[in-house]
Amino acid sequence: MDPLGGRYVAKREYLETDYRDALSKYLAEQTEQALYLGQKISKSALESDVSPEEIISIHQNALKQIFPDLSSDEMHALDFLLEVMLEYGVAFRELQSLRHQQRELKSEMEIATNVQQTLLGTNIPVIDNLDIGAISMPAKHMSGDYFHFVEDEYNRVAVAIADIIGKGIPAALCMSMIKYAMDSLPEHRTSPASVLESINRVVEQNVDPSMFITMFYGLYDPSNHIFTYASAGHEPGFFYDYQENNFTEMTARGLLLGVDKRTVYKQYERKIEVGDMIILLSDGVTECRTNEGFIERDTLVELIQESIHLDAQSIVNNLYKQLEKMQHFQLRDDFTLIIIRRKF
């Protein structure tokens, strides 16, 4: 004897009896209370995993018992409905399964997002002569952008910003690898070019060639106010000269990470005077798409200029809000913006 099979038969017979009684009561009274009994049976059927086509079969049997003189045409109509619901029931169960999988995937993505934020989280340094602002917003759950600050015992501030051409979990995992690779190279932090060369070798050995990674690494030394930097194909930032009230591109040439493990990166320097700003960004900022097309870099400069009197964090927040509004509040790419200004 199959106890599980017997239990199913008992549940089916119990449901059929309840259904017949509820249907009889409704046909006799046609009241809201009678309809409520039908709702209770529906919940019971769901709990017992009764399929939609089985409900039609139960309804058909109930009608036979309540109206034994039903015409053959009426019974054939119910047979037709039962055949329709057989296929519908299969599709319905597949849809329910997909929805369940989607809920599980969403839950896993939320967990992965929280883990990524924890792993890649960074604190903005508080330095007497520097004003620093930063914002990084993913276009979807997982971000392909990464930025990180490190302050050493000499108050030198290192800043890294990277961008993976891609999104989702693979990009997030790659960013985690880069972050920990950087954490293992403290001896090279005073040389941005050396940092990129070390990270480049790690990426070349561990990342799939189909993934493209850009990175910018800079170091500010408060003893001489020199900003030293190097770039691995990253989006050029801006330099704001306070005395001249002028923006220029911080062009720095360098091959993408992981293309050639022997790549040597060139190092650049800029003297940072009082009021000057370093503006670093990912291509999600410069490739902001509006109804008229991609935003021009000159437009970015104009938007920054409008908030130039504010502190660095307010500037990046304002720019993000303006660009988000221009995109109808739907980011098409990960957005990262960093501003470093020498205080007055």
C-alpha positions as CSV (number, residue, x, y, z in Angstrom):
1,M,0.0,0.0,0.0
2,D,1.2,3.5,-0.9
3,P,0.5,5.7,2.1
4,L,1.3,8.9,0.2
5,G,-1.0,7.8,-2.7
6,G,-3.8,7.0,-0.2
7,R,-3.3,10.4,1.5
8,Y,-3.7,12.1,-1.9
9,V,-6.9,10.2,-2.7
10,A,-8.3,11.1,0.7
11,K,-7.5,14.8,0.2
12,R,-9.0,14.7,-3.3
13,E,-12.3,13.1,-2.0
14,Y,-12.4,15.6,0.8
15,L,-12.0,18.5,-1.6
16,E,-14.6,17.1,-4.0
17,T,-17.1,16.9,-1.2
18,D,-16.4,20.4,0.0
19,Y,-16.6,21.7,-3.6
20,R,-20.0,20.0,-4.3
21,D,-21.5,21.3,-1.0
22,A,-20.2,24.9,-1.6
23,L,-21.5,24.8,-5.2
24,S,-24.9,23.6,-4.1
25,K,-25.1,26.3,-1.5
26,Y,-24.2,29.0,-4.0
27,L,-26.7,27.8,-6.6
28,A,-29.4,27.8,-4.0
29,E,-28.6,31.1,-2.3
30,Q,-26.2,33.1,-4.6
31,T,-24.9,35.1,-1.6
32,E,-21.6,36.6,-0.8
33,Q,-21.2,34.1,2.0
34,A,-21.6,31.2,-0.4
35,L,-19.0,32.8,-2.7
36,Y,-16.6,33.1,0.3
37,L,-16.8,29.3,0.6
38,G,-15.5,29.0,-2.9
39,Q,-12.5,31.3,-2.0
40,K,-11.7,29.0,1.0
41,I,-11.8,26.0,-1.3
42,S,-9.4,27.8,-3.7
43,K,-6.9,28.3,-0.9
44,S,-7.2,24.7,0.2
45,A,-6.6,23.5,-3.4
46,L,-3.5,25.6,-3.6
47,E,-2.2,24.2,-0.3
48,S,-2.9,20.6,-1.6
49,D,-1.1,21.4,-5.0
50,V,-4.3,20.8,-7.0
51,S,-3.8,21.8,-10.6
52,P,-6.2,24.0,-12.6
53,E,-7.4,21.1,-14.8
54,E,-8.2,19.1,-11.7
55,I,-10.5,21.9,-10.5
56,I,-12.4,21.6,-13.8
57,S,-12.7,17.9,-13.3
58,I,-13.9,18.3,-9.7
59,H,-16.5,20.9,-11.0
60,Q,-17.6,18.5,-13.7
61,N,-18.2,15.7,-11.2
62,A,-20.0,18.0,-8.8
63,L,-22.4,19.1,-11.6
64,K,-23.1,15.5,-12.5
65,Q,-24.1,14.8,-8.9
66,I,-26.2,18.0,-8.5
67,F,-27.8,17.8,-11.9
68,P,-27.9,14.2,-13.0
69,D,-30.0,15.1,-16.0
70,L,-27.4,17.5,-17.6
71,S,-27.5,17.3,-21.4
72,S,-24.7,15.6,-23.4
73,D,-23.9,19.0,-25.0
74,E,-23.3,20.6,-21.6
75,M,-21.1,17.7,-20.5
76,H,-19.2,17.9,-23.8
77,A,-18.6,21.6,-23.2
78,L,-17.1,20.8,-19.9
79,D,-14.9,18.1,-21.5
80,F,-13.7,20.7,-24.0
81,L,-12.9,23.1,-21.1
82,L,-11.0,20.3,-19.4
83,E,-8.8,19.7,-22.4
84,V,-8.1,23.4,-22.7
85,M,-7.1,23.5,-19.0
86,L,-4.8,20.5,-19.3
87,E,-2.4,22.5,-21.5
88,Y,-3.0,25.6,-19.5
89,G,-2.2,23.8,-16.3
90,V,1.2,22.7,-17.8
91,A,2.0,26.2,-18.8
92,F,0.8,27.6,-15.5
93,R,3.1,25.3,-13.5
94,E,6.0,26.1,-15.7
95,L,5.3,29.8,-15.1
96,Q,5.1,29.3,-11.3
97,S,8.4,27.4,-11.4
98,L,10.1,30.3,-13.4
99,R,8.7,32.8,-10.9
100,H,10.1,30.8,-8.0
101,Q,13.5,30.6,-9.7
102,Q,13.3,34.4,-10.3
103,R,12.6,35.0,-6.6
104,E,15.5,32.8,-5.6
105,L,17.8,34.6,-8.1
106,K,16.7,38.0,-6.9
107,S,17.4,37.0,-3.3
108,E,20.9,35.7,-4.3
109,M,21.6,38.9,-6.2
110,E,20.7,41.0,-3.2
111,I,23.0,39.0,-1.0
112,A,25.8,39.2,-3.7
113,T,25.3,43.0,-3.9
114,N,25.6,43.4,-0.1
115,V,28.7,41.2,-0.2
116,Q,30.2,43.3,-3.0
117,Q,29.5,46.5,-1.1
118,T,31.2,45.1,2.0
119,L,34.2,43.7,0.1
120,L,34.8,46.8,-2.0
121,G,33.8,49.4,0.5
122,T,36.2,52.3,1.1
123,N,36.4,55.3,3.5
124,I,37.1,58.7,2.1
125,P,40.2,60.1,3.9
126,V,39.9,63.2,6.1
127,I,43.0,65.3,5.3
128,D,43.6,68.8,6.6
129,N,44.5,70.3,3.3
130,L,42.2,68.2,1.0
131,D,38.5,68.3,0.2
132,I,37.4,64.9,-1.2
133,G,34.1,63.9,-2.6
134,A,33.1,60.6,-4.2
135,I,30.0,58.8,-5.5
136,S,29.6,55.5,-7.2
137,M,26.2,54.2,-8.4
138,P,25.6,50.9,-10.2
139,A,23.3,50.8,-13.2
140,K,22.0,47.4,-12.0
141,H,22.4,45.4,-8.8
142,M,26.1,44.6,-9.3
143,S,28.6,47.3,-10.2
144,G,31.4,47.0,-12.7
145,D,33.0,50.2,-11.3
146,Y,35.4,50.3,-8.4
147,F,37.1,53.1,-6.5
148,H,39.4,53.0,-3.4
149,F,41.3,55.3,-1.2
150,V,44.4,54.6,0.9
151,E,46.1,56.9,3.3
152,D,49.6,56.0,4.5
153,E,51.5,57.1,7.6
154,Y,52.9,60.2,5.7
155,N,49.4,61.4,5.0
156,R,49.8,60.6,1.3
157,V,46.5,59.7,-0.3
158,A,46.3,57.1,-3.0
159,V,43.2,56.8,-5.2
160,A,42.2,54.1,-7.6
161,I,39.3,54.0,-10.0
162,A,38.6,51.1,-12.3
163,D,35.9,50.1,-14.8
164,I,35.1,46.6,-16.2
165,I,33.5,46.6,-19.6
166,G,30.7,44.4,-18.5
167,K,28.2,44.1,-15.7
168,G,26.8,41.6,-13.3
169,I,28.4,38.9,-11.2
170,P,31.4,38.3,-13.4
171,A,32.4,42.0,-13.2
172,A,31.8,42.0,-9.5
173,L,34.0,39.0,-8.9
174,C,36.7,40.5,-11.1
175,M,36.6,43.8,-9.1
176,S,37.0,41.8,-5.9
177,M,40.1,40.2,-7.2
178,I,41.6,43.5,-8.2
179,K,40.8,45.0,-4.8
180,Y,42.6,42.2,-3.0
181,A,45.5,42.3,-5.5
182,M,46.0,46.0,-4.6
183,D,45.8,45.2,-0.9
184,S,48.7,42.8,-1.4
185,L,51.0,45.4,-3.0
186,P,51.6,48.1,-0.3
187,E,55.2,48.5,-1.1
188,H,54.4,49.8,-4.6
189,R,51.8,52.5,-3.6
190,T,54.3,55.4,-4.0
191,S,54.6,54.6,-7.7
192,P,51.3,54.6,-9.6
193,A,53.0,53.1,-12.7
194,S,54.4,50.2,-10.6
195,V,50.9,49.6,-9.1
196,L,49.3,49.3,-12.6
197,E,52.1,47.0,-13.8
198,S,51.6,44.7,-10.8
199,I,47.8,44.6,-11.2
200,N,48.2,44.1,-15.0
201,R,50.2,40.9,-14.4
202,V,47.5,39.6,-12.0
203,V,44.7,40.4,-14.5
204,E,46.6,38.9,-17.4
205,Q,47.0,35.6,-15.5
206,N,43.5,35.4,-13.9
207,V,40.9,37.2,-16.0
208,D,39.2,35.9,-19.2
209,P,40.5,37.7,-22.3
210,S,37.0,38.7,-23.2
211,M,36.8,41.1,-20.2
212,F,38.3,44.5,-20.6
213,I,39.4,46.5,-17.6
214,T,40.5,50.1,-17.4
215,M,42.1,51.6,-14.3
216,F,43.5,55.0,-13.1
217,Y,45.8,55.2,-10.1
218,G,47.0,58.4,-8.5
219,L,48.9,59.5,-5.4
220,Y,48.8,62.9,-3.7
221,D,51.8,63.9,-1.6
222,P,50.9,66.7,0.9
223,S,54.6,67.5,1.5
224,N,55.1,68.9,-2.0
225,H,51.5,69.0,-3.3
226,I,52.4,66.8,-6.3
227,F,49.8,64.5,-7.7
228,T,51.5,61.5,-9.5
229,Y,49.3,59.3,-11.7
230,A,49.2,56.6,-14.4
231,S,46.4,55.2,-16.5
232,A,45.6,51.8,-18.0
233,G,43.3,53.0,-20.8
234,H,40.9,54.7,-18.3
235,E,38.6,57.5,-19.2
236,P,40.5,60.8,-19.0
237,G,39.7,63.0,-16.0
238,F,39.8,66.7,-15.7
239,F,42.2,69.2,-14.0
240,Y,40.8,72.4,-12.8
241,D,43.2,75.3,-12.5
242,Y,41.8,77.7,-9.9
243,Q,43.9,80.7,-10.8
244,E,43.1,80.4,-14.5
245,N,39.5,79.2,-13.9
246,N,40.2,76.7,-16.6
247,F,39.5,72.9,-17.1
248,T,41.9,70.7,-19.0
249,E,41.9,67.0,-19.7
250,M,44.2,64.8,-17.7
251,T,45.3,62.7,-20.6
252,A,47.4,59.7,-19.6
253,R,48.2,57.0,-22.1
254,G,48.4,53.3,-21.2
255,L,47.2,49.9,-22.4
256,L,44.1,48.2,-20.9
257,L,44.8,45.8,-18.0
258,G,45.4,42.2,-18.9
259,V,46.3,42.6,-22.6
260,D,50.1,42.2,-22.3
261,K,51.8,41.2,-19.0
262,R,54.9,43.0,-20.1
263,T,53.2,46.4,-20.4
264,V,55.1,49.3,-18.9
265,Y,53.0,52.3,-17.9
266,K,54.0,55.9,-18.1
267,Q,53.8,58.1,-15.0
268,Y,52.7,61.7,-14.9
269,E,52.8,64.6,-12.4
270,R,50.8,67.7,-11.7
271,K,51.5,70.4,-9.1
272,I,48.3,71.1,-7.1
273,E,47.9,74.7,-6.0
274,V,45.3,76.0,-3.6
275,G,41.8,75.7,-5.1
276,D,42.9,73.3,-7.9
277,M,40.8,70.2,-8.4
278,I,41.4,66.7,-9.7
279,I,38.3,65.2,-11.3
280,L,38.2,61.4,-11.9
281,L,35.4,59.5,-13.5
282,S,34.2,56.3,-15.2
283,D,32.8,56.2,-18.7
284,G,29.3,56.0,-17.2
285,V,29.7,59.7,-16.6
286,T,31.0,60.8,-20.0
287,E,28.8,58.3,-21.9
288,C,25.6,59.5,-20.3
289,R,22.9,59.1,-23.0
290,T,20.0,61.5,-23.3
291,N,17.3,61.8,-25.9
292,E,19.7,63.9,-28.0
293,G,22.6,61.4,-27.8
294,F,25.7,61.2,-25.6
295,I,26.5,64.1,-23.4
296,E,29.5,66.2,-24.4
297,R,32.5,66.5,-22.1
298,D,32.1,70.3,-22.4
299,T,28.6,69.9,-20.9
300,L,30.1,68.0,-18.0
301,V,32.5,70.9,-17.4
302,E,29.7,73.4,-17.5
303,L,27.7,71.4,-14.9
304,I,30.7,71.2,-12.6
305,Q,31.4,74.9,-13.1
306,E,27.8,75.6,-11.9
307,S,28.6,74.0,-8.5
308,I,32.3,75.0,-8.2
309,H,31.6,77.1,-5.1
310,L,30.4,74.1,-3.2
311,D,32.4,71.5,-1.3
312,A,33.6,68.5,-3.2
313,Q,30.9,66.0,-2.0
314,S,28.1,68.5,-2.9
315,I,29.6,68.9,-6.4
316,V,29.6,65.2,-7.2
317,N,26.1,64.8,-5.7
318,N,24.7,67.6,-7.8
319,L,26.3,66.3,-10.9
320,Y,24.9,62.8,-10.4
321,K,21.4,64.2,-9.8
322,Q,21.5,66.3,-12.9
323,L,22.8,63.5,-15.1
324,E,20.3,61.0,-13.6
325,K,17.5,63.4,-14.4
326,M,18.7,63.9,-18.0
327,Q,18.5,60.1,-18.4
328,H,15.0,60.0,-17.0
329,F,16.3,58.4,-13.8
330,Q,17.5,55.3,-15.5
331,L,21.3,54.8,-15.5
332,R,22.5,53.0,-18.6
333,D,26.0,52.4,-17.1
334,D,27.7,52.4,-13.8
335,F,28.5,55.9,-12.6
336,T,31.6,56.8,-10.6
337,L,32.8,60.4,-9.9
338,I,35.6,61.5,-7.6
339,I,36.8,65.1,-6.9
340,I,39.9,66.0,-5.0
341,R,40.5,69.7,-4.2
342,R,43.3,71.4,-2.4
343,K,41.7,73.5,0.3
344,F,42.0,77.2,0.6
